Structure formats: structure tokens, C-alpha cells
Amino acid sequence: MELNKIAILEYQQNRPPYLMIDFADEVIPGKSAKGYKDLRENEWFFKVHWPKDPNMPGMLQIESLVQMCALSLLTMPGNKGKLVYLISADKIKLKKKITPNQRLIIETKVNSYNRGIAKCQGKGEVNKKTVCSAEFTVVLPHIINYYNKK
């Protein structure tokens, strides 16, 4: 499945300027998602981080991985438009600065998924070089709540 920005907005609740993905080239529900974020000079964070040396903040890099991976969960039946919360991130690596006019290529994978809890991993590349990576856990509250009511 391929999702442009309009379709991404149908599946997930993040909105500009906090939407950190532009396009999903390949989404396999429950398994993986790949896509990109084009970093334009007028991105809000470049104006404040750092004005004389603009670069994408590390936590926003990780957020882009999480948002991309969330698509693989939100495209599963019954999850469209639901919330996905990041609850932990490990093995975070921020290797190179991401600056204006670059394309961040994002690849993510769901390693395990059970009862609304997903353990995931992702990496970001610019010019075929890894710039960031992380392992993270996300939850889908509507599924967690279903099991808590039992």
C-alpha cells in the first residue's frame, strides 16, 4: 500500500507542523512501513534549532521513525484514525546532522505486536547513509483499554 500526505492524514492523528512524514512508499499492515520526509528550509524547527546552523532535532528524527511505523499499525483493520503513543525508545543513535533541503528516507519494522503493544525498530537515511536509528515501543490505547475492561 502507498500513502500520500492526504492518505497519511486519514490514518493518523498527527497534523502539520508536527507531521514528520510526507509519503509512504510501502506500507505492509502489521509488518513494516517505508517512506520519506522532505526537509524544506521553512520547516519550523530549522528557525529555532539552531538559527546559524539549522538542523533537525534528534527527537524529531526519532518521531519521524515512530510516525512512519505507526502507519503499519494504523492500516490494520479497526485502527484507522486511532491514537498511537510512544512509550519507550532504546538504542537511539543520531549519527549525522539532517539539514534543510535533504530527504530523510525512513524504514521501519514491527518486530512484535500483541494486544495493542508493538515493539518496533526504524532507521533514517540521507544520501544512502544512516543518520538515525532506534528501537521503540508504541501502544494503541483503544486496544489496551479493550483488554483492561475484561
ZAMARGU-4260 file (C-alpha; in steps of 0.2 Angstrom, whole numbers, plus 5000, padded with zeros to 4 digits):
<rodrens>
0) 5000/5000/5000 | 5006/5018/4996 | 5000/5033/5005 | 5002/5051/5000 | 5001/5065/5013
5) 4982/5066/5012 | 4980/5047/5015 | 4993/5048/5029 | 4981/5061/5037 | 4967/5049/5036
10) 4976/5036/5045 | 4985/5045/5059 | 4981/5060/5070 | 4997/5070/5069 | 4995/5086/5060
15) 5007/5099/5052 | 5018/5106/5058 | 5021/5091/5069 | 5018/5078/5055 | 5036/5072/5052
20) 5032/5061/5036 | 5027/5066/5019 | 5025/5050/5009 | 5024/5031/5012 | 5031/5021/4998
25) 5026/5005/5005 | 5015/5000/5020 | 5013/4982/5025 | 4999/4982/5038 | 5006/4974/5054
30) 5023/4972/5047 | 5033/4987/5040 | 5032/5005/5033 | 5044/5014/5022 | 5044/5032/5016
35) 5051/5049/5017 | 5051/5067/5024 | 5057/5081/5013 | 5065/5094/5024 | 5062/5111/5017
40) 5071/5127/5023 | 5055/5134/5030 | 5052/5119/5042 | 5048/5127/5059 | 5062/5118/5069
45) 5075/5125/5057 | 5071/5143/5063 | 5075/5138/5081 | 5087/5124/5081 | 5100/5132/5078
50) 5097/5148/5068 | 5115/5149/5062 | 5117/5130/5060 | 5100/5124/5056 | 5097/5105/5059
55) 5083/5093/5063 | 5082/5090/5082 | 5086/5072/5086 | 5070/5069/5095 | 5060/5074/5079
60) 5071/5062/5069 | 5065/5048/5081 | 5047/5055/5080 | 5048/5053/5061 | 5053/5035/5063
65) 5038/5032/5075 | 5026/5041/5064 | 5031/5030/5049 | 5030/5014/5059 | 5013/5019/5066
70) 5006/5018/5049 | 5010/4999/5048 | 4998/4998/5064 | 4985/5010/5059 | 4982/5002/5042
75) 4977/4986/5051 | 4958/4983/5052 | 4949/4994/5065 | 4964/5005/5068 | 4962/5019/5055
80) 4962/5036/5063 | 4966/5029/5081 | 4979/5035/5093 | 4997/5028/5094 | 5008/5033/5109
85) 5026/5031/5110 | 5030/5023/5127 | 5049/5019/5126 | 5064/5022/5115 | 5080/5012/5116
90) 5096/5011/5107 | 5094/5028/5099 | 5108/5033/5088 | 5110/5050/5080 | 5124/5049/5068
95) 5124/5064/5057 | 5115/5081/5056 | 5100/5082/5045 | 5099/5100/5037 | 5087/5109/5025
100) 5084/5103/5008 | 5088/5085/5012 | 5077/5070/5010 | 5075/5058/5025 | 5072/5041/5019
105) 5063/5031/5033 | 5062/5012/5035 | 5053/5004/5050 | 5048/4987/5055 | 5036/4979/5068
110) 5046/4966/5077 | 5031/4960/5088 | 5013/4965/5091 | 5002/4959/5104 | 4986/4966/5112
115) 4989/4984/5107 | 5008/4984/5111 | 5021/4984/5097 | 5040/4983/5098 | 5047/4991/5083
120) 5063/4997/5075 | 5067/5011/5062 | 5081/5019/5053 | 5083/5035/5044 | 5095/5038/5029
125) 5101/5054/5020 | 5110/5051/5004 | 5111/5032/5007 | 5120/5035/5024 | 5111/5030/5040
130) 5108/5046/5050 | 5097/5040/5064 | 5090/5024/5071 | 5081/5017/5086 | 5071/5003/5094
135) 5054/5009/5102 | 5038/5003/5109 | 5021/5010/5105 | 5004/5007/5111 | 4986/5008/5104
140) 4976/5014/5119 | 4959/5008/5111 | 4966/4990/5111 | 4974/4991/5128 | 4958/4998/5135
145) 4948/4984/5127 | 4959/4971/5136 | 4958/4981/5153 | 4939/4980/5153 | 4939/4961/5153
</rodrens>
